Amino acid sequence: MMEFTLEDLKKFNGKDGAPAYVGCNGKVYDVSGSFLWKDGEHQVTHRAGRDLSDEIRKAPHGIELLEKFPIIGVLKR
């Protein structure tokens, strides 16, 4: 499994053909295949290429929806 730093994760923002990856609770998820993450943004609130751990806690849904996406790595702090 790949290891990502926050700096590494920024490269995967879903823009200009880059995959859309998001970090949450130490895991990195590939959300590229979801139309809900078109162009690396979800609901104009969340952006790919970032650690969303804090944002997920405040979201109307919990992490269970994010866990449906493939885990492709771990997020190192």
N, CA, C and O atoms as a Tinker XYZ file with bonds, in Angstrom:
   308  protein
     1  N      0.847000   -1.172000    0.000000    73     2
     2  CA     0.000000    0.000000    0.000000    64     1     3
     3  C      0.900000    1.246000    0.000000    63     2     4     5
     4  O      1.909000    1.301000    0.703000    81     3
     5  N      0.515000    2.226000   -0.793000    73     3     6
     6  CA     1.310000    3.447000   -0.915000    64     5     7
     7  C      1.178000    4.325000    0.327000    63     6     8     9
     8  O      0.156000    4.309000    1.012000    81     7
     9  N      2.231000    5.087000    0.600000    73     7    10
    10  CA     2.209000    6.058000    1.692000    64     9    11
    11  C      2.217000    7.458000    1.090000    63    10    12    13
    12  O      2.974000    7.737000    0.161000    81    11
    13  N      1.374000    8.329000    1.621000    73    11    14
    14  CA     1.251000    9.699000    1.144000    64    13    15
    15  C      1.497000   10.668000    2.288000    63    14    16    17
    16  O      1.022000   10.459000    3.405000    81    15
    17  N      2.234000   11.718000    2.007000    73    15    18
    18  CA     2.300000   12.856000    2.920000    64    17    19
    19  C      1.210000   13.827000    2.461000    63    18    20    21
    20  O      0.628000   13.642000    1.392000    81    19
    21  N      0.934000   14.849000    3.254000    73    19    22
    22  CA    -0.034000   15.859000    2.835000    64    21    23
    23  C      0.429000   16.545000    1.552000    63    22    24    25
    24  O     -0.384000   16.905000    0.701000    81    23
    25  N      1.729000   16.721000    1.424000    73    23    26
    26  CA     2.279000   17.344000    0.215000    64    25    27
    27  C      2.065000   16.438000   -1.001000    63    26    28    29
    28  O      1.713000   16.920000   -2.078000    81    27
    29  N      2.275000   15.128000   -0.834000    73    27    30
    30  CA     2.015000   14.181000   -1.923000    64    29    31
    31  C      0.552000   14.219000   -2.344000    63    30    32    33
    32  O      0.235000   14.235000   -3.533000    81    31
    33  N     -0.324000   14.233000   -1.366000    73    31    34
    34  CA    -1.762000   14.169000   -1.613000    64    33    35
    35  C     -2.245000   15.350000   -2.452000    63    34    36    37
    36  O     -3.171000   15.199000   -3.249000    81    35
    37  N     -1.639000   16.512000   -2.288000    73    35    38
    38  CA    -2.035000   17.706000   -3.030000    64    37    39
    39  C     -1.968000   17.504000   -4.546000    63    38    40    41
    40  O     -2.703000   18.151000   -5.292000    81    39
    41  N     -1.098000   16.618000   -4.998000    73    39    42
    42  CA    -0.926000   16.365000   -6.437000    64    41    43
    43  C     -2.125000   15.648000   -7.039000    63    42    44    45
    44  O     -2.304000   15.661000   -8.257000    81    43
    45  N     -2.941000   15.028000   -6.213000    73    43    46
    46  CA    -4.058000   14.212000   -6.678000    64    45    47
    47  C     -5.378000   14.933000   -6.398000    63    46    48    49
    48  O     -6.221000   14.469000   -5.631000    81    47
    49  N     -5.517000   16.087000   -7.053000    73    47    50
    50  CA    -6.656000   16.961000   -6.780000    64    49    51
    51  C     -7.797000   16.839000   -7.794000    63    50    52    53
    52  O     -8.778000   17.578000   -7.713000    81    51
    53  N     -7.673000   15.914000   -8.744000    73    51    54
    54  CA    -8.735000   15.714000   -9.728000    64    53    55
    55  C     -8.768000   16.751000  -10.834000    63    54    56    57
    56  O     -9.718000   16.782000  -11.617000    81    55
    57  N     -7.774000   17.584000  -10.916000    73    55    58
    58  CA    -7.709000   18.642000  -11.934000    64    57    59
    59  C     -6.725000   18.251000  -13.039000    63    58    60    61
    60  O     -5.752000   17.538000  -12.795000    81    59
    61  N     -6.992000   18.727000  -14.248000    73    59    62
    62  CA    -6.084000   18.538000  -15.391000    64    61    63
    63  C     -5.689000   17.076000  -15.597000    63    62    64    65
    64  O     -4.535000   16.780000  -15.906000    81    63
    65  N     -6.640000   16.170000  -15.427000    73    63    66
    66  CA    -6.396000   14.749000  -15.670000    64    65    67
    67  C     -5.807000   13.979000  -14.502000    63    66    68    69
    68  O     -5.619000   12.766000  -14.598000    81    67
    69  N     -5.511000   14.660000  -13.399000    73    67    70
    70  CA    -4.973000   13.971000  -12.218000    64    69    71
    71  C     -6.091000   13.201000  -11.527000    63    70    72    73
    72  O     -7.237000   13.651000  -11.533000    81    71
    73  N     -5.784000   12.049000  -10.929000    73    71    74
    74  CA    -6.793000   11.338000  -10.148000    64    73    75
    75  C     -7.225000   12.178000   -8.944000    63    74    76    77
    76  O     -6.505000   13.078000   -8.514000    81    75
    77  N     -8.398000   11.874000   -8.414000    73    75    78
    78  CA    -8.921000   12.567000   -7.235000    64    77    79
    79  C     -8.807000   11.645000   -6.027000    63    78    80    81
    80  O     -9.540000   10.662000   -5.913000    81    79
    81  N     -7.883000   11.969000   -5.130000    73    79    82
    82  CA    -7.679000   11.213000   -3.902000    64    81    83
    83  C     -8.008000   12.113000   -2.723000    63    82    84    85
    84  O     -7.761000   13.318000   -2.760000    81    83
    85  N     -8.565000   11.521000   -1.685000    73    83    86
    86  CA    -8.804000   12.261000   -0.443000    64    85    87
    87  C     -8.297000   11.431000    0.734000    63    86    88    89
    88  O     -8.361000   10.202000    0.720000    81    87
    89  N     -7.801000   12.116000    1.734000    73    87    90
    90  CA    -7.369000   11.464000    2.954000    64    89    91
    91  C     -8.431000   11.594000    4.026000    63    90    92    93
    92  O     -9.137000   12.601000    4.095000    81    91
    93  N     -8.543000   10.575000    4.860000    73    91    94
    94  CA    -9.458000   10.626000    5.990000    64    93    95
    95  C     -9.057000    9.571000    7.005000    63    94    96    97
    96  O     -8.933000    8.390000    6.677000    81    95
    97  N     -8.858000   10.007000    8.232000    73    95    98
    98  CA    -8.514000    9.101000    9.336000    64    97    99
    99  C     -7.338000    8.179000    9.008000    63    98   100   101
   100  O     -7.354000    6.989000    9.326000    81    99
   101  N     -6.330000    8.747000    8.373000    73    99   102
   102  CA    -5.105000    8.005000    8.093000    64   101   103
   103  C     -5.133000    7.145000    6.844000    63   102   104   105
   104  O     -4.142000    6.484000    6.536000    81   103
   105  N     -6.234000    7.134000    6.123000    73   103   106
   106  CA    -6.344000    6.359000    4.884000    64   105   107
   107  C     -6.494000    7.306000    3.705000    63   106   108   109
   108  O     -6.949000    8.439000    3.862000    81   107
   109  N     -6.107000    6.835000    2.517000    73   107   110
   110  CA    -6.270000    7.620000    1.296000    64   109   111
   111  C     -7.216000    6.856000    0.380000    63   110   112   113
   112  O     -7.001000    5.683000    0.074000    81   111
   113  N     -8.266000    7.544000   -0.049000    73   111   114
   114  CA    -9.314000    6.953000   -0.878000    64   113   115
   115  C     -9.249000    7.531000   -2.290000    63   114   116   117
   116  O     -8.957000    8.713000   -2.475000    81   115
   117  N     -9.521000    6.689000   -3.278000    73   115   118
   118  CA    -9.588000    7.122000   -4.675000    64   117   119
   119  C    -11.049000    7.380000   -5.018000    63   118   120   121
   120  O    -11.827000    6.438000   -5.172000    81   119
   121  N    -11.425000    8.651000   -5.139000    73   119   122
   122  CA   -12.804000    9.026000   -5.446000    64   121   123
   123  C    -12.959000    9.421000   -6.916000    63   122   124   125
   124  O    -13.990000    9.967000   -7.309000    81   123
   125  N    -11.949000    9.149000   -7.715000    73   123   126
   126  CA   -11.920000    9.554000   -9.123000    64   125   127
   127  C    -13.118000    9.062000   -9.916000    63   126   128   129
   128  O    -13.604000    9.774000  -10.795000    81   127
   129  N    -13.601000    7.875000   -9.631000    73   127   130
   130  CA   -14.664000    7.276000  -10.422000    64   129   131
   131  C    -16.060000    7.793000  -10.121000    63   130   132   133
   132  O    -17.017000    7.373000  -10.770000    81   131
   133  N    -16.201000    8.675000   -9.174000    73   131   134
   134  CA   -17.518000    9.148000   -8.768000    64   133   135
   135  C    -17.883000   10.466000   -9.444000    63   134   136   137
   136  O    -17.103000   11.419000   -9.424000    81   135
   137  N    -19.070000   10.515000  -10.042000    73   135   138
   138  CA   -19.543000   11.771000  -10.637000    64   137   139
   139  C    -19.745000   12.844000   -9.559000    63   138   140   141
   140  O    -19.792000   14.035000   -9.866000    81   139
   141  N    -19.863000   12.421000   -8.309000    73   139   142
   142  CA   -20.024000   13.382000   -7.213000    64   141   143
   143  C    -18.719000   14.117000   -6.889000    63   142   144   145
   144  O    -18.715000   15.088000   -6.133000    81   143
   145  N    -17.613000   13.640000   -7.470000    73   143   146
   146  CA   -16.310000   14.273000   -7.272000    64   145   147
   147  C    -15.766000   14.801000   -8.596000    63   146   148   149
   148  O    -14.552000   14.830000   -8.802000    81   147
   149  N    -16.649000   15.212000   -9.483000    73   147   150
   150  CA   -16.250000   15.729000  -10.791000    64   149   151
   151  C    -15.303000   16.914000  -10.615000    63   150   152   153
   152  O    -15.560000   17.821000   -9.824000    81   151
   153  N    -14.221000   16.888000  -11.358000    73   151   154
   154  CA   -13.198000   17.948000  -11.289000    64   153   155
   155  C    -12.607000   18.116000   -9.895000    63   154   156   157
   156  O    -12.111000   19.190000   -9.555000    81   155
   157  N    -12.659000   17.058000   -9.086000    73   155   158
   158  CA   -12.009000   17.086000   -7.778000    64   157   159
   159  C    -12.755000   17.837000   -6.697000    63   158   160   161
   160  O    -12.187000   18.145000   -5.650000    81   159
   161  N    -14.043000   18.142000   -6.941000    73   159   162
   162  CA   -14.830000   18.838000   -5.926000    64   161   163
   163  C    -16.122000   18.086000   -5.653000    63   162   164   165
   164  O    -16.715000   17.486000   -6.550000    81   163
   165  N    -16.546000   18.131000   -4.396000    73   163   166
   166  CA   -17.782000   17.483000   -3.975000    64   165   167
   167  C    -18.663000   18.512000   -3.274000    63   166   168   169
   168  O    -18.289000   19.069000   -2.242000    81   167
   169  N    -19.824000   18.750000   -3.843000    73   167   170
   170  CA   -20.799000   19.673000   -3.255000    64   169   171
   171  C    -20.230000   21.078000   -3.004000    63   170   172   173
   172  O    -20.660000   21.765000   -2.077000    81   171
   173  N    -19.290000   21.491000   -3.808000    73   171   174
   174  CA   -18.651000   22.811000   -3.715000    64   173   175
   175  C    -18.039000   23.059000   -2.329000    63   174   176   177
   176  O    -17.644000   24.183000   -2.020000    81   175
   177  N    -17.962000   22.040000   -1.517000    73   175   178
   178  CA   -17.461000   22.180000   -0.152000    64   177   179
   179  C    -16.143000   21.450000    0.057000    63   178   180   181
   180  O    -15.222000   21.983000    0.677000    81   179
   181  N    -16.055000   20.243000   -0.456000    73   179   182
   182  CA   -14.885000   19.394000   -0.228000    64   181   183
   183  C    -14.058000   19.307000   -1.505000    63   182   184   185
   184  O    -14.599000   19.246000   -2.609000    81   183
   185  N    -12.745000   19.303000   -1.336000    73   183   186
   186  CA   -11.846000   19.248000   -2.479000    64   185   187
   187  C    -10.889000   18.066000   -2.344000    63   186   188   189
   188  O    -10.392000   17.758000   -1.261000    81   187
   189  N    -10.653000   17.420000   -3.475000    73   187   190
   190  CA    -9.699000   16.311000   -3.511000    64   189   191
   191  C     -8.286000   16.853000   -3.316000    63   190   192   193
   192  O     -8.027000   18.043000   -3.495000    81   191
   193  N     -7.382000   15.953000   -2.945000    73   191   194
   194  CA    -6.000000   16.334000   -2.719000    64   193   195
   195  C     -5.749000   16.847000   -1.312000    63   194   196   197
   196  O     -4.720000   17.466000   -1.039000    81   195
   197  N     -6.698000   16.585000   -0.422000    73   195   198
   198  CA    -6.591000   17.097000    0.952000    64   197   199
   199  C     -6.985000   16.024000    1.969000    63   198   200   201
   200  O     -7.592000   15.009000    1.627000    81   199
   201  N     -6.626000   16.276000    3.213000    73   199   202
   202  CA    -7.084000   15.445000    4.322000    64   201   203
   203  C     -8.441000   15.988000    4.766000    63   202   204   205
   204  O     -8.537000   17.130000    5.215000    81   203
   205  N     -9.471000   15.187000    4.645000    73   203   206
   206  CA   -10.832000   15.620000    4.967000    64   205   207
   207  C    -11.324000   15.106000    6.318000    63   206   208   209
   208  O    -12.525000   15.136000    6.583000    81   207
   209  N    -10.439000   14.646000    7.158000    73   207   210
   210  CA   -10.844000   14.055000    8.441000    64   209   211
   211  C    -11.760000   14.976000    9.242000    63   210   212   213
   212  O    -12.814000   14.544000    9.709000    81   211
   213  N    -11.376000   16.218000    9.403000    73   211   214
   214  CA   -12.204000   17.161000   10.168000    64   213   215
   215  C    -13.507000   17.479000    9.449000    63   214   216   217
   216  O    -14.559000   17.582000   10.078000    81   215
   217  N    -13.435000   17.635000    8.131000    73   215   218
   218  CA   -14.624000   17.982000    7.350000    64   217   219
   219  C    -15.665000   16.860000    7.371000    63   218   220   221
   220  O    -16.865000   17.132000    7.412000    81   219
   221  N    -15.220000   15.618000    7.343000    73   219   222
   222  CA   -16.146000   14.473000    7.352000    64   221   223
   223  C    -16.921000   14.435000    8.661000    63   222   224   225
   224  O    -18.099000   14.079000    8.672000    81   223
   225  N    -16.276000   14.794000    9.757000    73   223   226
   226  CA   -16.975000   14.802000   11.052000    64   225   227
   227  C    -18.134000   15.792000   11.065000    63   226   228   229
   228  O    -19.101000   15.607000   11.803000    81   227
   229  N    -18.040000   16.845000   10.250000    73   227   230
   230  CA   -19.074000   17.880000   10.195000    64   229   231
   231  C    -20.062000   17.670000    9.045000    63   230   232   233
   232  O    -21.065000   18.379000    8.955000    81   231
   233  N    -19.788000   16.709000    8.172000    73   231   234
   234  CA   -20.624000   16.485000    6.983000    64   233   235
   235  C    -21.963000   15.860000    7.386000    63   234   236   237
   236  O    -22.063000   15.231000    8.440000    81   235
   237  N    -22.997000   16.033000    6.544000    73   235   238
   238  CA   -24.305000   15.444000    6.852000    64   237   239
   239  C    -24.277000   13.913000    6.852000    63   238   240   241
   240  O    -25.129000   13.273000    7.469000    81   239
   241  N    -23.311000   13.338000    6.169000    73   239   242
   242  CA   -23.128000   11.884000    6.217000    64   241   243
   243  C    -21.798000   11.606000    6.885000    63   242   244   245
   244  O    -20.932000   12.480000    6.938000    81   243
   245  N    -21.633000   10.424000    7.383000    73   243   246
   246  CA   -20.388000   10.059000    8.042000    64   245   247
   247  C    -19.402000    9.437000    7.079000    63   246   248   249
   248  O    -19.574000    9.496000    5.861000    81   247
   249  N    -18.385000    8.849000    7.632000    73   247   250
   250  CA   -17.318000    8.248000    6.837000    64   249   251
   251  C    -17.794000    7.019000    6.057000    63   250   252   253
   252  O    -17.119000    6.570000    5.131000    81   251
   253  N    -18.953000    6.480000    6.431000    73   251   254
   254  CA   -19.422000    5.247000    5.775000    64   253   255
   255  C    -19.544000    5.408000    4.260000    63   254   256   257
   256  O    -19.328000    4.438000    3.535000    81   255
   257  N    -19.877000    6.581000    3.763000    73   255   258
   258  CA   -19.958000    6.773000    2.313000    64   257   259
   259  C    -18.572000    6.810000    1.681000    63   258   260   261
   260  O    -18.369000    6.279000    0.589000    81   259
   261  N    -17.635000    7.425000    2.354000    73   259   262
   262  CA   -16.270000    7.479000    1.848000    64   261   263
   263  C    -15.649000    6.083000    1.821000    63   262   264   265
   264  O    -14.842000    5.775000    0.944000    81   263
   265  N    -16.021000    5.249000    2.773000    73   263   266
   266  CA   -15.457000    3.902000    2.859000    64   265   267
   267  C    -15.896000    2.991000    1.719000    63   266   268   269
   268  O    -15.379000    1.882000    1.586000    81   267
   269  N    -16.831000    3.435000    0.901000    73   267   270
   270  CA   -17.245000    2.652000   -0.269000    64   269   271
   271  C    -16.239000    2.769000   -1.423000    63   270   272   273
   272  O    -16.288000    1.991000   -2.376000    81   271
   273  N    -15.338000    3.736000   -1.330000    73   271   274
   274  CA   -14.331000    3.942000   -2.368000    64   273   275
   275  C    -13.080000    3.126000   -2.057000    63   274   276   277
   276  O    -12.828000    2.787000   -0.900000    81   275
   277  N    -12.295000    2.809000   -3.092000    73   275   278
   278  CA   -11.066000    2.028000   -2.863000    64   277   279
   279  C    -10.063000    2.778000   -1.984000    63   278   280   281
   280  O     -9.817000    3.969000   -2.174000    81   279
   281  N     -9.501000    2.066000   -1.036000    73   279   282
   282  CA    -8.394000    2.594000   -0.231000    64   281   283
   283  C     -7.123000    2.291000   -1.013000    63   282   284   285
   284  O     -6.825000    1.135000   -1.312000    81   283
   285  N     -6.383000    3.337000   -1.340000    73   283   286
   286  CA    -5.199000    3.127000   -2.164000    64   285   287
   287  C     -3.898000    3.422000   -1.414000    63   286   288   289
   288  O     -2.808000    3.257000   -1.962000    81   287
   289  N     -4.019000    3.857000   -0.167000    73   287   290
   290  CA    -2.816000    4.141000    0.590000    64   289   291
   291  C     -3.108000    4.615000    1.997000    63   290   292   293
   292  O     -4.250000    4.638000    2.455000    81   291
   293  N     -2.027000    4.994000    2.664000    73   291   294
   294  CA    -2.134000    5.526000    4.024000    64   293   295
   295  C     -1.564000    6.935000    4.031000    63   294   296   297
   296  O     -0.653000    7.264000    3.271000    81   295
   297  N     -2.121000    7.755000    4.906000    73   295   298
   298  CA    -1.697000    9.144000    5.023000    64   297   299
   299  C     -0.771000    9.285000    6.215000    63   298   300   301
   300  O     -1.148000    9.010000    7.354000    81   299
   301  N      0.449000    9.719000    5.932000    73   299   302
   302  CA     1.435000    9.941000    6.990000    64   301   303
   303  C      1.417000   11.403000    7.374000    63   302   304   305
   304  O      1.395000   12.279000    6.510000    81   303
   305  N      1.426000   11.663000    8.640000    73   303   306
   306  CA     1.420000   13.057000    9.123000    64   305   307
   307  C      2.816000   13.507000    9.435000    63   306   308
   308  O      3.018000   14.647000    9.853000    81   307
